[in-house]
Amino acid sequence: MSTPLNPDASVLASLMESHVKELDLIPEQFLQKKEEMVPILENCLSHSCLEQGLADQIAPGPVDSAFIKDCVAQVLVASNKRFIKIVHCYLLEAGKEKQAEEYLQKVSPASRVEHLESIKMWNYLTLPFQVFKVMEDVGLGVNPSSFFMPPAPPEVFPTPAPGWRPGLAMADGI
């Protein structure tokens, strides 16, 4: 079983700062100091209203790549909604009702949300675990890392130059 990569409240506070800036909102109006944000965010993260019934959204079906892709897509949408809900909940708990409404208006175009780096970072931190949980719930033992881990850069696993042979390195004195 993989280790869940769920960001804590301080990581979420940093993500929220960049998220608000990406939406061209004024952070000072929306966000308190990080030390003041953390307890509010911890409370938001623990609210039962934020718990996602991800497995309930996905009916078990035939195990094929189309089913798995569909499953991942549904979890991704639910993950985006969860992040938006946490930010909105934070603003309400911080007594910023007007800003919470403005935030929802700014974030409503779903196509824009998909391109925000802060949302991408949230998904990088949370999605593999969420997908694994759903796969487990529907009876599949699929490791989500194959969906989300970027390929290793060539410098990590260098490939030899064309024409290279094992004895060649010794002959060159390398």
VEXKELUM-552840 format. One record per residue (C-alpha): x, y, z; residue in three letters. Coordinates in steps of 0.05 Angstrom, whole numbers, plus 5000, padded with zeros to 4 digits. Layout:
# VEXKELUM-552840
   east   north     up   res
      X       Y      Z   ALA
...
This chain:
# VEXKELUM-552840
   east   north     up   res
   5000    5000   5000   MET
   5026    5069   4982   SER
   5036    5125   5032   THR
   4981    5178   5026   PRO
   5007    5244   5002   LEU
   4956    5288   5034   ASN
   4982    5358   5047   PRO
   4976    5385   5117   ASP
   4946    5453   5133   ALA
   5012    5491   5125   SER
   5024    5462   5055   VAL
   4951    5477   5038   LEU
   4961    5549   5063   ALA
   5019    5558   5014   SER
   4979    5528   4957   LEU
   4921    5574   4973   MET
   4965    5635   4970   GLU
   4989    5617   4900   SER
   4918    5597   4880   HIS
   4889    5665   4899   VAL
   4945    5701   4862   LYS
   4933    5659   4799   GLU
   4860    5679   4800   LEU
   4881    5753   4801   ASP
   4850    5763   4869   LEU
   4884    5806   4922   ILE
   4914    5757   4973   PRO
   4914    5808   5029   GLU
   4838    5813   5025   GLN
   4830    5738   5025   PHE
   4884    5707   5067   LEU
   4908    5718   5137   GLN
   4979    5706   5160   LYS
   4999    5634   5151   LYS
   5002    5622   5227   GLU
   4929    5644   5231   GLU
   4909    5605   5170   MET
   4933    5537   5194   VAL
   4882    5525   5250   PRO
   4825    5547   5205   ILE
   4849    5501   5149   LEU
   4858    5443   5197   GLU
   4786    5453   5216   ASN
   4764    5457   5143   CYS
   4802    5393   5127   LEU
   4768    5356   5183   SER
   4697    5378   5165   HIS
   4654    5319   5146   SER
   4623    5363   5091   CYS
   4690    5361   5055   LEU
   4697    5286   5056   GLU
   4690    5260   4986   GLN
   4652    5197   4973   GLY
   4697    5184   4913   LEU
   4683    5109   4912   ALA
   4608    5122   4910   ASP
   4615    5161   4845   GLN
   4647    5102   4810   ILE
   4609    5038   4798   ALA
   4651    4975   4793   PRO
   4655    4953   4720   GLY
   4698    4912   4674   PRO
   4772    4920   4689   VAL
   4799    4951   4626   ASP
   4840    5012   4610   SER
   4778    5052   4590   ALA
   4746    5038   4658   PHE
   4810    5058   4695   ILE
   4817    5122   4653   LYS
   4745    5140   4667   ASP
   4756    5126   4741   CYS
   4817    5170   4744   VAL
   4781    5226   4707   ALA
   4723    5224   4757   GLN
   4770    5225   4817   VAL
   4807    5284   4785   LEU
   4742    5324   4779   VAL
   4723    5306   4851   ALA
   4793    5327   4875   SER
   4788    5395   4841   ASN
   4720    5406   4872   LYS
   4747    5386   4941   ARG
   4804    5437   4936   PHE
   4755    5492   4915   ILE
   4708    5472   4972   LYS
   4765    5476   5023   ILE
   4786    5545   4999   VAL
   4713    5569   5000   HIS
   4702    5539   5069   CYS
   4766    5573   5095   TYR
   4741    5641   5070   LEU
   4674    5631   5104   LEU
   4706    5609   5169   GLU
   4753    5668   5166   ALA
   4691    5714   5163   GLY
   4702    5735   5091   LYS
   4633    5721   5061   GLU
   4640    5773   5006   LYS
   4708    5746   4985   GLN
   4682    5675   4987   ALA
   4627    5694   4937   GLU
   4678    5730   4893   GLU
   4723    5669   4896   TYR
   4668    5623   4872   LEU
   4652    5670   4814   GLN
   4726    5671   4793   LYS
   4736    5597   4799   VAL
   4670    5576   4766   SER
   4697    5567   4695   PRO
   4720    5495   4700   ALA
   4766    5501   4639   SER
   4806    5555   4675   ARG
   4813    5512   4738   VAL
   4846    5456   4698   GLU
   4903    5503   4678   HIS
   4919    5532   4746   LEU
   4987    5510   4773   GLU
   4961    5510   4844   SER
   4906    5460   4826   ILE
   4957    5417   4789   LYS
   5001    5418   4852   MET
   4942    5399   4896   TRP
   4927    5340   4850   ASN
   5000    5319   4849   TYR
   4999    5317   4925   LEU
   4932    5282   4934   THR
   4908    5247   4871   LEU
   4951    5184   4871   PRO
   4926    5165   4940   PHE
   4854    5182   4923   GLN
   4856    5140   4860   VAL
   4888    5083   4898   PHE
   4833    5087   4950   LYS
   4779    5084   4896   VAL
   4813    5026   4861   MET
   4817    4989   4927   GLU
   4744    5004   4942   ASP
   4721    4974   4875   VAL
   4765    4913   4885   GLY
   4824    4930   4841   LEU
   4896    4928   4864   GLY
   4921    4978   4813   VAL
   4978    5023   4835   ASN
   4962    5094   4815   PRO
   5035    5114   4810   SER
   5035    5087   4739   SER
   4984    5142   4721   PHE
   5018    5201   4755   PHE
   5092    5190   4761   MET
   5129    5229   4708   PRO
   5178    5188   4666   PRO
   5249    5188   4692   ALA
   5292    5241   4657   PRO
   5346    5212   4611   PRO
   5401    5237   4657   GLU
   5376    5190   4712   VAL
   5379    5129   4667   PHE
   5428    5149   4612   PRO
   5428    5109   4548   THR
   5494    5092   4516   PRO
   5514    5127   4452   ALA
   5502    5089   4387   PRO
   5558    5039   4374   GLY
   5579    5035   4447   TRP
   5602    4966   4472   ARG
   5619    4944   4543   PRO
   5693    4934   4528   GLY
   5698    5003   4495   LEU
   5699    5041   4561   ALA
   5760    5001   4585   MET
   5797    5010   4520   ALA
   5786    5086   4523   ASP
   5813    5087   4594   GLY
   5747    5110   4623   ILE
